[in-house]
Amino acid sequence: MNTHQYIINDVKPFALEKSIKELQTAFNQLTYSHFPIMKGDSFEGCISSTDVYCFEADKTIENYAYAIEPFFVRLDTNWLDILEACALNNTNIMPVLDEKNNYKGYYELGDIIGIFNDTPFLNEAGGIIVVEKGVRDYSFSEICQIVESNDAKILGVFISQLNSDTMQATIKIGHQGMNEIVQTFRRYSYNIISSHDEDLLLEDLKERSNYLNKYLNM
């Protein structure tokens, strides 16, 4: 997906020579977590509002150059990688550079999240299953095979939780008949983290059946 249309230049980068007071005023007027900083025509990085509010207002940005964070993305960076860069740098603004390191503008986090909102994962009707398995024991091909073997279509899948032992995958499936898929995942030794009405009904019937058997065998 082409993200160039989301590049904006509503706020110009601040020069190193600008005062901290000017930067503080800009942060007061806007909701950005960072502002881009330039040295002449060269992009230096971004500085955060958290740091700027701690600085002396009568000094220049250059006096606090050590606080500038050199993060950015390229013109051809995928929108998912842009989201990742924002998350890693805890920012809601992401500068964009071309292949020659020329500053082209910036992305706002809200605009990039909007791209995700337009994907089938969110805007197509379907159901969600969250499954868990050991980090060494799962594969995306197996997850897809389980879903498709039940005549269902995958609208999206991603790793939603990961630690040294286990992973959780969130799967969007293009129909509501989840019970067969849930049971197939169990047969492949996946734990089902999400709850499903059909699955709960089956468990309830199983418990009632067990209770009846115990009663009849008394």
Z-matrix of the N, CA and C atoms (Angstrom, degrees):
N
C 1 1.456
C 2 1.527 1 109.67
N 3 1.329 2 116.88 1 131.78
C 4 1.458 3 122.27 2 -179.08
C 5 1.525 4 109.64 3 -77.87
N 6 1.323 5 116.53 4 119.78
C 7 1.466 6 120.90 5 -178.33
C 8 1.524 7 113.05 6 -99.82
N 9 1.349 8 117.00 7 0.76
C 10 1.471 9 120.05 8 -175.51
C 11 1.517 10 112.20 9 -57.56
N 12 1.335 11 117.42 10 -32.36
C 13 1.459 12 120.53 11 -177.64
C 14 1.525 13 112.24 12 -66.19
N 15 1.341 14 116.98 13 -15.46
C 16 1.458 15 120.54 14 -178.96
C 17 1.532 16 113.21 15 -93.89
N 18 1.333 17 116.73 16 -2.98
C 19 1.462 18 119.55 17 177.85
C 20 1.530 19 109.08 18 -71.15
N 21 1.313 20 117.01 19 129.76
C 22 1.460 21 121.67 20 -178.76
C 23 1.528 22 110.60 21 -127.46
N 24 1.326 23 114.76 22 161.93
C 25 1.461 24 121.68 23 179.74
C 26 1.530 25 110.69 24 -137.62
N 27 1.327 26 115.92 25 34.50
C 28 1.457 27 119.53 26 -178.59
C 29 1.528 28 112.22 27 -61.95
N 30 1.316 29 115.59 28 -33.40
C 31 1.471 30 120.87 29 178.87
C 32 1.519 31 108.04 30 -117.49
N 33 1.314 32 116.29 31 122.57
C 34 1.454 33 120.94 32 178.66
C 35 1.529 34 110.40 33 -77.56
N 36 1.322 35 116.90 34 148.21
C 37 1.468 36 119.48 35 176.89
C 38 1.528 37 111.18 36 -60.61
N 39 1.309 38 116.11 37 152.96
C 40 1.462 39 122.02 38 177.26
C 41 1.525 40 109.52 39 -90.91
N 42 1.311 41 115.61 40 138.83
C 43 1.466 42 121.06 41 175.37
C 44 1.522 43 109.71 42 -79.22
N 45 1.314 44 116.23 43 152.35
C 46 1.466 45 120.67 44 179.09
C 47 1.522 46 112.23 45 -57.62
N 48 1.335 47 115.90 46 -27.23
C 49 1.464 48 119.86 47 -176.37
C 50 1.523 49 113.23 48 -78.02
N 51 1.326 50 117.49 49 -11.67
C 52 1.458 51 120.43 50 -178.52
C 53 1.527 52 111.21 51 -68.55
N 54 1.321 53 114.86 52 153.40
C 55 1.461 54 119.37 53 -177.75
C 56 1.532 55 110.92 54 -79.93
N 57 1.312 56 114.39 55 155.00
C 58 1.460 57 120.37 56 175.58
C 59 1.524 58 110.00 57 -63.52
N 60 1.324 59 117.06 58 -33.44
C 61 1.464 60 120.04 59 179.26
C 62 1.534 61 111.25 60 -60.25
N 63 1.327 62 117.05 61 -42.13
C 64 1.468 63 120.60 62 178.01
C 65 1.528 64 110.99 63 -62.50
N 66 1.314 65 114.98 64 -39.61
C 67 1.463 66 120.05 65 -179.91
C 68 1.534 67 110.27 66 -67.94
N 69 1.320 68 116.29 67 -42.02
C 70 1.463 69 119.94 68 178.00
C 71 1.529 70 111.30 69 -61.82
N 72 1.325 71 115.86 70 -40.43
C 73 1.466 72 120.46 71 178.36
C 74 1.527 73 110.94 72 -62.33
N 75 1.335 74 115.92 73 -42.50
C 76 1.471 75 120.17 74 179.41
C 77 1.524 76 111.12 75 -63.60
N 78 1.315 77 117.05 76 -41.58
C 79 1.459 78 120.17 77 177.98
C 80 1.532 79 111.21 78 -64.45
N 81 1.333 80 116.45 79 -34.12
C 82 1.465 81 120.15 80 178.50
C 83 1.526 82 111.84 81 -66.58
N 84 1.320 83 115.84 82 -29.53
C 85 1.462 84 120.68 83 -175.45
C 86 1.522 85 113.10 84 -88.33
N 87 1.329 86 116.82 85 -20.89
C 88 1.464 87 121.10 86 -175.80
C 89 1.527 88 110.56 87 -124.31
N 90 1.307 89 115.52 88 170.47
C 91 1.467 90 120.10 89 -177.90
C 92 1.520 91 112.39 90 -106.13
N 93 1.315 92 117.69 91 15.96
C 94 1.459 93 120.69 92 -179.70
C 95 1.524 94 110.53 93 -73.41
N 96 1.321 95 115.09 94 144.56
C 97 1.471 96 120.57 95 176.99
C 98 1.521 97 111.93 96 -82.77
N 99 1.340 98 116.56 97 -23.15
C 100 1.463 99 122.61 98 -177.88
C 101 1.523 100 109.92 99 -141.01
N 102 1.343 101 115.75 100 162.28
C 103 1.458 102 121.98 101 168.55
C 104 1.528 103 108.82 102 -129.78
N 105 1.341 104 117.55 103 142.44
C 106 1.469 105 120.97 104 175.69
C 107 1.529 106 110.24 105 -69.25
N 108 1.331 107 115.64 106 146.99
C 109 1.461 108 122.56 107 -179.85
C 110 1.532 109 108.94 108 -123.92
N 111 1.327 110 115.51 109 134.94
C 112 1.469 111 121.01 110 179.95
C 113 1.525 112 110.35 111 -119.96
N 114 1.327 113 115.07 112 148.19
C 115 1.465 114 122.32 113 169.21
C 116 1.518 115 106.12 114 -116.73
N 117 1.326 116 116.17 115 98.49
C 118 1.455 117 120.40 116 -171.22
C 119 1.520 118 108.88 117 66.56
N 120 1.338 119 116.78 118 -121.79
C 121 1.462 120 121.74 119 177.01
C 122 1.523 121 112.62 120 -97.15
N 123 1.314 122 115.91 121 5.25
C 124 1.459 123 120.64 122 -175.13
C 125 1.535 124 111.16 123 -100.22
N 126 1.325 125 115.94 124 128.23
C 127 1.457 126 120.73 125 177.75
C 128 1.526 127 109.65 126 -74.17
N 129 1.329 128 116.30 127 126.91
C 130 1.460 129 121.19 128 -178.53
C 131 1.527 130 112.92 129 -97.62
N 132 1.322 131 115.86 130 -34.08
C 133 1.454 132 119.92 131 -176.80
C 134 1.512 133 109.86 132 145.64
N 135 1.333 134 116.48 133 -155.77
C 136 1.465 135 121.61 134 -179.23
C 137 1.522 136 109.80 135 -126.94
N 138 1.316 137 115.45 136 153.37
C 139 1.453 138 121.28 137 176.76
C 140 1.521 139 108.03 138 -124.09
N 141 1.321 140 116.26 139 141.75
C 142 1.461 141 120.25 140 -171.91
C 143 1.522 142 112.39 141 -94.81
N 144 1.320 143 115.13 142 152.49
C 145 1.464 144 120.76 143 177.59
C 146 1.525 145 110.75 144 -63.37
N 147 1.327 146 116.75 145 -35.74
C 148 1.470 147 120.71 146 -179.82
C 149 1.524 148 110.78 147 -57.76
N 150 1.334 149 115.98 148 -43.19
C 151 1.463 150 119.90 149 178.81
C 152 1.527 151 111.49 150 -72.04
N 153 1.330 152 116.17 151 -44.61
C 154 1.473 153 120.51 152 -172.72
C 155 1.522 154 111.76 153 -61.35
N 156 1.314 155 117.93 154 -37.37
C 157 1.462 156 120.03 155 -179.59
C 158 1.529 157 112.36 156 -67.93
N 159 1.330 158 116.60 157 -14.34
C 160 1.469 159 120.51 158 178.21
C 161 1.531 160 112.51 159 -93.18
N 162 1.338 161 116.20 160 -8.00
C 163 1.461 162 120.19 161 -175.77
C 164 1.536 163 111.42 162 -88.45
N 165 1.341 164 115.28 163 160.50
C 166 1.458 165 121.12 164 177.28
C 167 1.524 166 109.93 165 -75.55
N 168 1.313 167 116.53 166 127.34
C 169 1.460 168 122.51 167 -171.76
C 170 1.522 169 113.58 168 -63.71
N 171 1.364 170 117.91 169 -28.60
C 172 1.461 171 120.08 170 -175.31
C 173 1.523 172 113.18 171 -86.50
N 174 1.312 173 117.39 172 2.70
C 175 1.462 174 120.62 173 178.05
C 176 1.524 175 109.79 174 -98.37
N 177 1.332 176 116.72 175 171.41
C 178 1.464 177 121.02 176 -179.46
C 179 1.524 178 110.55 177 -99.18
N 180 1.311 179 114.57 178 165.95
C 181 1.468 180 119.38 179 177.60
C 182 1.523 181 110.34 180 -60.20
N 183 1.323 182 115.48 181 -35.21
C 184 1.467 183 119.95 182 -178.38
C 185 1.517 184 111.87 183 -60.00
N 186 1.335 185 117.40 184 -30.18
C 187 1.466 186 120.34 185 177.54
C 188 1.530 187 111.69 186 -64.50
N 189 1.310 188 116.59 187 -19.68
C 190 1.461 189 121.22 188 -177.67
C 191 1.529 190 110.94 189 -121.88
N 192 1.314 191 115.33 190 32.69
C 193 1.467 192 120.43 191 -177.53
C 194 1.526 193 112.47 192 -59.22
N 195 1.326 194 116.94 193 -24.36
C 196 1.465 195 120.31 194 -179.93
C 197 1.532 196 111.98 195 -64.28
N 198 1.342 197 116.52 196 -20.01
C 199 1.465 198 120.35 197 -177.70
C 200 1.532 199 112.92 198 -88.02
N 201 1.335 200 117.23 199 -3.86
C 202 1.465 201 120.83 200 -178.49
C 203 1.531 202 109.56 201 -74.39
N 204 1.315 203 116.48 202 129.25
C 205 1.467 204 122.73 203 -178.02
C 206 1.532 205 109.29 204 -101.80
N 207 1.331 206 118.55 205 122.59
C 208 1.476 207 121.50 206 -172.12
C 209 1.525 208 114.58 207 -86.06
N 210 1.314 209 118.18 208 53.13
C 211 1.469 210 118.63 209 179.03
C 212 1.529 211 110.67 210 -101.74
N 213 1.343 212 114.89 211 150.49
C 214 1.460 213 122.62 212 179.43
C 215 1.526 214 108.24 213 -171.17
N 216 1.333 215 116.21 214 172.08
C 217 1.464 216 121.70 215 170.75
C 218 1.522 217 108.53 216 -127.58
N 219 1.335 218 115.63 217 167.86
C 220 1.464 219 121.53 218 179.20
C 221 1.531 220 110.66 219 -96.19
N 222 1.298 221 115.55 220 167.54
C 223 1.465 222 120.73 221 178.46
C 224 1.521 223 112.15 222 -60.44
N 225 1.326 224 117.30 223 -31.47
C 226 1.466 225 120.24 224 -177.20
C 227 1.527 226 113.00 225 -97.86
N 228 1.331 227 117.51 226 12.46
C 229 1.465 228 120.27 227 179.50
C 230 1.526 229 110.44 228 -68.75
N 231 1.328 230 115.80 229 133.20
C 232 1.462 231 121.98 230 178.65
C 233 1.524 232 110.43 231 -65.70
N 234 1.347 233 116.13 232 148.94
C 235 1.468 234 119.41 233 -176.04
C 236 1.526 235 112.65 234 -62.89
N 237 1.322 236 117.55 235 -30.70
C 238 1.464 237 119.32 236 176.40
C 239 1.528 238 111.17 237 -67.66
N 240 1.330 239 116.16 238 -37.51
C 241 1.461 240 119.91 239 177.02
C 242 1.530 241 111.16 240 -69.05
N 243 1.332 242 116.41 241 -31.05
C 244 1.465 243 119.84 242 175.47
C 245 1.526 244 109.67 243 -65.24
N 246 1.341 245 116.26 244 -44.49
C 247 1.461 246 120.13 245 176.75
C 248 1.526 247 111.28 246 -59.40
N 249 1.333 248 115.64 247 -42.48
C 250 1.460 249 120.12 248 179.51
C 251 1.521 250 110.55 249 -63.08
N 252 1.332 251 116.87 250 -43.05
C 253 1.469 252 120.73 251 179.57
C 254 1.519 253 110.87 252 -61.80
N 255 1.324 254 117.15 253 -40.54
C 256 1.470 255 120.58 254 177.40
C 257 1.524 256 110.77 255 -62.78
N 258 1.331 257 116.37 256 -42.90
C 259 1.461 258 120.34 257 -179.02
C 260 1.528 259 111.31 258 -66.52
N 261 1.325 260 117.05 259 -43.78
C 262 1.463 261 121.02 260 -178.07
C 263 1.522 262 112.02 261 -64.62
N 264 1.342 263 116.16 262 -32.54
C 265 1.464 264 120.40 263 -177.51
C 266 1.524 265 113.22 264 -101.99
N 267 1.342 266 115.97 265 5.71
C 268 1.461 267 121.91 266 176.71
C 269 1.533 268 111.48 267 50.66
N 270 1.323 269 115.39 268 52.40
C 271 1.455 270 120.79 269 -175.20
C 272 1.526 271 111.16 270 -133.00
N 273 1.325 272 116.61 271 154.15
C 274 1.463 273 120.44 272 174.53
C 275 1.524 274 111.99 273 -110.81
N 276 1.331 275 115.43 274 15.13
C 277 1.462 276 121.41 275 176.69
C 278 1.526 277 107.84 276 -141.11
N 279 1.334 278 117.15 277 134.54
C 280 1.462 279 120.35 278 -175.81
C 281 1.524 280 110.36 279 -131.19
N 282 1.339 281 118.39 280 111.20
C 283 1.469 282 121.63 281 178.34
C 284 1.521 283 111.90 282 -63.44
N 285 1.339 284 114.74 283 150.29
C 286 1.474 285 121.60 284 -179.05
C 287 1.528 286 108.21 285 -121.97
N 288 1.334 287 115.98 286 127.23
C 289 1.461 288 122.10 287 176.60
C 290 1.519 289 109.69 288 -117.93
N 291 1.348 290 116.02 289 149.63
C 292 1.463 291 118.81 290 173.57
C 293 1.521 292 109.64 291 -86.23
N 294 1.340 293 116.57 292 -174.71
C 295 1.465 294 120.29 293 -175.07
C 296 1.521 295 113.10 294 -67.05
N 297 1.362 296 116.67 295 -16.09
C 298 1.468 297 121.13 296 177.62
C 299 1.525 298 111.66 297 -100.63
N 300 1.309 299 116.17 298 13.79
C 301 1.463 300 124.00 299 179.17
C 302 1.529 301 113.80 300 66.88
N 303 1.324 302 116.13 301 23.82
C 304 1.459 303 119.86 302 173.95
C 305 1.528 304 109.19 303 -81.05
N 306 1.312 305 115.75 304 135.30
C 307 1.464 306 121.10 305 179.66
C 308 1.519 307 109.37 306 -73.15
N 309 1.346 308 117.35 307 127.91
C 310 1.466 309 122.13 308 -176.58
C 311 1.525 310 113.58 309 -111.77
N 312 1.300 311 117.90 310 -12.45
C 313 1.455 312 122.00 311 -175.99
C 314 1.516 313 109.41 312 137.80
N 315 1.316 314 116.69 313 -155.70
C 316 1.462 315 119.54 314 -178.16
C 317 1.524 316 110.52 315 -150.25
N 318 1.330 317 114.08 316 160.14
C 319 1.458 318 121.56 317 172.62
C 320 1.525 319 109.00 318 -100.73
N 321 1.317 320 116.08 319 143.85
C 322 1.454 321 121.20 320 167.66
C 323 1.524 322 108.39 321 -94.08
N 324 1.309 323 116.03 322 136.85
C 325 1.459 324 120.85 323 -177.01
C 326 1.524 325 111.66 324 -56.00
N 327 1.329 326 117.30 325 -40.97
C 328 1.462 327 120.38 326 -178.77
C 329 1.515 328 112.97 327 -59.25
N 330 1.346 329 117.07 328 -36.72
C 331 1.468 330 120.35 329 179.13
C 332 1.524 331 111.08 330 -67.01
N 333 1.330 332 116.52 331 -39.35
C 334 1.463 333 120.20 332 -178.51
C 335 1.525 334 110.55 333 -71.65
N 336 1.323 335 116.88 334 -38.02
C 337 1.461 336 119.76 335 175.15
C 338 1.525 337 109.75 336 -62.46
N 339 1.338 338 116.61 337 -33.66
C 340 1.457 339 120.77 338 177.43
C 341 1.515 340 112.78 339 -60.01
N 342 1.335 341 117.06 340 -32.55
C 343 1.468 342 120.54 341 176.34
C 344 1.516 343 109.59 342 -62.65
N 345 1.334 344 116.21 343 -43.29
C 346 1.463 345 120.76 344 178.52
C 347 1.532 346 110.59 345 -61.88
N 348 1.336 347 116.25 346 -37.99
C 349 1.469 348 119.99 347 179.50
C 350 1.529 349 112.13 348 -62.44
N 351 1.336 350 116.92 349 -24.65
C 352 1.460 351 121.09 350 -178.44
C 353 1.523 352 113.45 351 -89.89
N 354 1.320 353 117.74 352 -0.46
C 355 1.461 354 120.26 353 -179.62
C 356 1.526 355 110.41 354 -81.03
N 357 1.334 356 117.78 355 156.31
C 358 1.470 357 120.66 356 177.71
C 359 1.522 358 113.11 357 -57.41
N 360 1.347 359 116.79 358 -25.37
C 361 1.459 360 119.19 359 -179.46
C 362 1.523 361 110.93 360 -57.56
N 363 1.342 362 116.77 361 -35.53
C 364 1.460 363 119.93 362 -177.98
C 365 1.522 364 114.19 363 -102.79
N 366 1.333 365 117.67 364 -37.18
C 367 1.464 366 117.52 365 -170.09
C 368 1.522 367 114.76 366 -100.34
N 369 1.331 368 118.68 367 -0.51
C 370 1.464 369 120.81 368 175.18
C 371 1.530 370 109.71 369 -97.54
N 372 1.325 371 115.82 370 144.38
C 373 1.460 372 120.03 371 177.81
C 374 1.526 373 110.00 372 -67.13
N 375 1.307 374 115.94 373 141.75
C 376 1.452 375 120.23 374 179.47
C 377 1.513 376 110.37 375 170.23
N 378 1.289 377 115.90 376 -168.89
C 379 1.451 378 121.74 377 -179.53
C 380 1.510 379 111.33 378 -125.11
N 381 1.332 380 115.17 379 159.36
C 382 1.462 381 122.17 380 -178.77
C 383 1.523 382 110.00 381 -113.12
N 384 1.314 383 115.84 382 132.62
C 385 1.459 384 122.00 383 170.61
C 386 1.524 385 108.13 384 -122.96
N 387 1.319 386 116.08 385 132.44
C 388 1.464 387 121.28 386 173.70
C 389 1.519 388 107.66 387 -112.30
N 390 1.326 389 116.26 388 120.37
C 391 1.470 390 120.91 389 -177.59
C 392 1.519 391 109.37 390 -118.47
N 393 1.317 392 115.22 391 155.77
C 394 1.468 393 121.19 392 -178.42
C 395 1.525 394 109.55 393 -132.45
N 396 1.341 395 114.49 394 140.63
C 397 1.463 396 119.71 395 177.24
C 398 1.528 397 108.15 396 -158.12
N 399 1.327 398 116.07 397 165.22
C 400 1.461 399 120.72 398 177.90
C 401 1.515 400 111.62 399 -60.25
N 402 1.333 401 116.53 400 145.26
C 403 1.464 402 120.36 401 -175.03
C 404 1.527 403 112.13 402 -63.07
N 405 1.325 404 117.46 403 -23.38
C 406 1.465 405 120.83 404 179.93
C 407 1.532 406 113.17 405 -93.47
N 408 1.339 407 115.41 406 -5.36
C 409 1.458 408 118.72 407 -169.13
C 410 1.531 409 114.64 408 -109.45
N 411 1.322 410 117.91 409 -8.84
C 412 1.459 411 119.06 410 -175.46
C 413 1.520 412 110.16 411 -104.11
N 414 1.325 413 115.96 412 164.27
C 415 1.459 414 121.70 413 170.04
C 416 1.517 415 108.14 414 -151.57
N 417 1.329 416 116.10 415 148.09
C 418 1.455 417 119.86 416 178.43
C 419 1.528 418 110.63 417 -64.22
N 420 1.324 419 116.19 418 -35.40
C 421 1.463 420 118.67 419 -179.95
C 422 1.523 421 110.93 420 -63.92
N 423 1.324 422 117.01 421 -37.46
C 424 1.458 423 120.70 422 178.56
C 425 1.528 424 110.41 423 -68.29
N 426 1.342 425 117.05 424 -42.95
C 427 1.469 426 121.26 425 178.62
C 428 1.533 427 109.88 426 -58.95
N 429 1.327 428 116.25 427 -46.32
C 430 1.466 429 120.19 428 179.85
C 431 1.521 430 111.30 429 -64.34
N 432 1.331 431 116.13 430 -40.69
C 433 1.464 432 120.27 431 -179.56
C 434 1.520 433 111.65 432 -63.09
N 435 1.338 434 116.30 433 -39.20
C 436 1.464 435 120.76 434 179.42
C 437 1.528 436 110.32 435 -62.83
N 438 1.315 437 116.13 436 -45.82
C 439 1.469 438 119.98 437 -178.97
C 440 1.523 439 110.83 438 -66.52
N 441 1.326 440 116.41 439 -48.40
C 442 1.469 441 119.96 440 -174.49
C 443 1.520 442 112.21 441 -71.77
N 444 1.325 443 118.00 442 -24.36
C 445 1.462 444 119.95 443 176.96
C 446 1.520 445 111.38 444 -69.07
N 447 1.331 446 116.43 445 -15.12
C 448 1.463 447 121.59 446 176.57
C 449 1.536 448 111.31 447 -101.99
N 450 1.342 449 115.10 448 22.48
C 451 1.474 450 121.93 449 177.00
C 452 1.527 451 112.94 450 59.09
N 453 1.317 452 115.94 451 35.92
C 454 1.466 453 121.10 452 177.47
C 455 1.525 454 109.30 453 -116.82
N 456 1.320 455 115.59 454 156.74
C 457 1.459 456 122.18 455 178.72
C 458 1.530 457 110.21 456 -107.43
N 459 1.324 458 115.95 457 138.01
C 460 1.457 459 120.76 458 176.01
C 461 1.521 460 109.16 459 -88.15
N 462 1.335 461 115.89 460 125.24
C 463 1.461 462 121.39 461 176.10
C 464 1.519 463 112.01 462 -94.67
N 465 1.313 464 116.72 463 -12.72
C 466 1.462 465 120.41 464 177.41
C 467 1.515 466 110.33 465 170.57
N 468 1.317 467 116.49 466 150.17
C 469 1.459 468 121.60 467 175.90
C 470 1.526 469 108.40 468 -150.88
N 471 1.337 470 115.94 469 137.80
C 472 1.458 471 118.89 470 176.32
C 473 1.525 472 109.65 471 -150.68
N 474 1.331 473 115.69 472 158.44
C 475 1.463 474 121.17 473 177.05
C 476 1.523 475 107.23 474 -79.29
N 477 1.321 476 116.63 475 112.60
C 478 1.455 477 121.11 476 -176.00
C 479 1.521 478 113.18 477 -97.12
N 480 1.325 479 116.96 478 -12.99
C 481 1.465 480 120.46 479 175.88
C 482 1.515 481 108.66 480 -156.25
N 483 1.328 482 115.93 481 140.83
C 484 1.468 483 120.08 482 -176.70
C 485 1.515 484 109.46 483 -150.39
N 486 1.323 485 116.00 484 131.47
C 487 1.463 486 120.70 485 170.80
C 488 1.517 487 108.26 486 -137.93
N 489 1.327 488 116.74 487 -169.59
C 490 1.461 489 119.31 488 -174.07
C 491 1.519 490 113.13 489 -68.77
N 492 1.334 491 117.56 490 -19.44
C 493 1.463 492 120.94 491 -175.73
C 494 1.518 493 113.75 492 -109.24
N 495 1.318 494 117.58 493 -43.15
C 496 1.457 495 120.80 494 -172.43
C 497 1.521 496 111.71 495 -131.68
N 498 1.324 497 114.36 496 161.81
C 499 1.455 498 121.64 497 172.28
C 500 1.517 499 108.54 498 -129.86
N 501 1.319 500 115.49 499 152.62
C 502 1.455 501 121.48 500 172.18
C 503 1.521 502 108.48 501 -119.69
N 504 1.319 503 116.47 502 132.88
C 505 1.458 504 122.04 503 177.94
C 506 1.520 505 108.79 504 -114.57
N 507 1.328 506 115.64 505 132.76
C 508 1.459 507 121.75 506 175.82
C 509 1.523 508 108.08 507 -101.44
N 510 1.319 509 116.14 508 124.97
C 511 1.466 510 122.27 509 -172.96
C 512 1.521 511 109.43 510 -121.75
N 513 1.332 512 116.26 511 126.86
C 514 1.471 513 120.79 512 174.07
C 515 1.530 514 107.31 513 -100.12
N 516 1.328 515 115.23 514 124.34
C 517 1.458 516 121.67 515 -174.12
C 518 1.520 517 109.63 516 -118.95
N 519 1.322 518 116.41 517 138.56
C 520 1.452 519 121.92 518 -170.42
C 521 1.501 520 116.10 519 -81.88
N 522 1.300 521 119.00 520 31.32
C 523 1.464 522 120.43 521 169.46
C 524 1.526 523 108.19 522 -161.62
N 525 1.326 524 116.93 523 167.34
C 526 1.461 525 120.52 524 -172.15
C 527 1.527 526 113.56 525 -95.39
N 528 1.336 527 119.16 526 -11.48
C 529 1.465 528 121.14 527 -177.95
C 530 1.506 529 111.11 528 -75.62
N 531 1.317 530 117.12 529 83.07
C 532 1.453 531 121.60 530 -168.99
C 533 1.523 532 114.65 531 -88.99
N 534 1.321 533 117.91 532 -21.41
C 535 1.456 534 119.32 533 -167.51
C 536 1.531 535 113.48 534 -58.18
N 537 1.337 536 116.82 535 -45.26
C 538 1.464 537 119.60 536 -179.34
C 539 1.527 538 111.50 537 -62.55
N 540 1.330 539 115.33 538 -39.56
C 541 1.466 540 119.35 539 179.67
C 542 1.518 541 110.40 540 -66.74
N 543 1.329 542 116.55 541 -43.19
C 544 1.461 543 121.11 542 178.71
C 545 1.524 544 110.50 543 -58.68
N 546 1.329 545 116.02 544 -46.15
C 547 1.465 546 119.68 545 -178.70
C 548 1.531 547 111.45 546 -65.56
N 549 1.335 548 116.85 547 -35.85
C 550 1.471 549 119.87 548 178.07
C 551 1.523 550 110.58 549 -65.96
N 552 1.317 551 116.55 550 -41.82
C 553 1.469 552 118.81 551 176.26
C 554 1.520 553 110.69 552 -59.29
N 555 1.307 554 117.18 553 -40.65
C 556 1.468 555 119.78 554 178.60
C 557 1.525 556 111.14 555 -62.73
N 558 1.326 557 116.37 556 -39.88
C 559 1.477 558 119.11 557 179.36
C 560 1.524 559 111.38 558 -63.52
N 561 1.335 560 115.70 559 -26.73
C 562 1.462 561 120.20 560 177.18
C 563 1.531 562 111.72 561 -92.90
N 564 1.326 563 116.30 562 17.89
C 565 1.476 564 123.68 563 173.66
C 566 1.526 565 113.73 564 67.99
N 567 1.342 566 117.24 565 28.67
C 568 1.467 567 120.91 566 171.09
C 569 1.526 568 108.70 567 -91.25
N 570 1.325 569 116.57 568 139.62
C 571 1.458 570 121.07 569 170.67
C 572 1.526 571 108.44 570 -84.65
N 573 1.315 572 116.93 571 137.40
C 574 1.458 573 121.45 572 178.32
C 575 1.521 574 108.33 573 -94.63
N 576 1.319 575 116.69 574 114.32
C 577 1.458 576 122.25 575 -177.37
C 578 1.520 577 111.16 576 -87.75
N 579 1.319 578 116.36 577 -36.97
C 580 1.464 579 120.68 578 179.80
C 581 1.526 580 109.81 579 -77.06
N 582 1.350 581 115.27 580 157.34
C 583 1.462 582 120.05 581 177.37
C 584 1.519 583 109.59 582 -103.26
N 585 1.339 584 115.98 583 147.06
C 586 1.458 585 121.45 584 -176.35
C 587 1.519 586 109.09 585 -138.93
N 588 1.324 587 115.68 586 131.70
C 589 1.461 588 120.92 587 -175.86
C 590 1.521 589 111.82 588 -56.76
N 591 1.351 590 116.62 589 -44.89
C 592 1.461 591 119.67 590 -179.15
C 593 1.523 592 110.63 591 -63.35
N 594 1.322 593 115.52 592 -40.06
C 595 1.457 594 120.73 593 -179.01
C 596 1.526 595 110.43 594 -66.57
N 597 1.352 596 116.79 595 -41.95
C 598 1.453 597 120.90 596 178.55
C 599 1.530 598 110.98 597 -63.53
N 600 1.346 599 116.50 598 -38.31
C 601 1.465 600 120.49 599 177.75
C 602 1.525 601 110.38 600 -63.20
N 603 1.340 602 115.98 601 -42.02
C 604 1.462 603 119.69 602 179.50
C 605 1.524 604 110.86 603 -62.88
N 606 1.338 605 117.02 604 -42.82
C 607 1.461 606 120.72 605 179.47
C 608 1.524 607 110.37 606 -64.03
N 609 1.338 608 116.00 607 -39.47
C 610 1.456 609 119.85 608 179.51
C 611 1.530 610 110.92 609 -63.57
N 612 1.337 611 115.99 610 -43.58
C 613 1.464 612 120.10 611 178.01
C 614 1.522 613 111.39 612 -63.50
N 615 1.335 614 116.14 613 -37.25
C 616 1.462 615 120.59 614 179.41
C 617 1.531 616 110.40 615 -65.14
N 618 1.336 617 116.46 616 -42.55
C 619 1.451 618 120.68 617 178.88
C 620 1.528 619 110.63 618 -64.23
N 621 1.347 620 115.91 619 -42.10
C 622 1.463 621 119.19 620 178.94
C 623 1.535 622 111.46 621 -63.94
N 624 1.335 623 115.43 622 -38.07
C 625 1.459 624 119.95 623 179.07
C 626 1.524 625 110.86 624 -65.25
N 627 1.333 626 115.79 625 -42.88
C 628 1.467 627 119.86 626 178.64
C 629 1.526 628 110.94 627 -62.94
N 630 1.328 629 115.36 628 -41.13
C 631 1.465 630 119.65 629 179.10
C 632 1.525 631 110.69 630 -63.18
N 633 1.354 632 116.35 631 -42.49
C 634 1.470 633 120.84 632 179.57
C 635 1.522 634 111.12 633 -62.87
N 636 1.340 635 115.80 634 -42.31
C 637 1.469 636 119.55 635 179.32
C 638 1.526 637 111.63 636 -61.79
N 639 1.334 638 115.77 637 -41.37
C 640 1.454 639 119.49 638 177.79
C 641 1.516 640 110.67 639 -63.16
N 642 1.324 641 116.36 640 -41.24
C 643 1.464 642 121.28 641 -179.93
C 644 1.537 643 111.47 642 -62.98
N 645 1.350 644 114.23 643 -43.86
C 646 1.476 645 118.39 644 -177.98
C 647 1.519 646 111.98 645 -69.30
N 648 1.334 647 116.27 646 -26.43
C 649 1.463 648 119.71 647 -177.79
C 650 1.530 649 113.23 648 -89.61
N 651 1.340 650 116.60 649 0.74
C 652 1.460 651 119.27 650 -179.64
C 653 1.537 652 110.75 651 -69.52
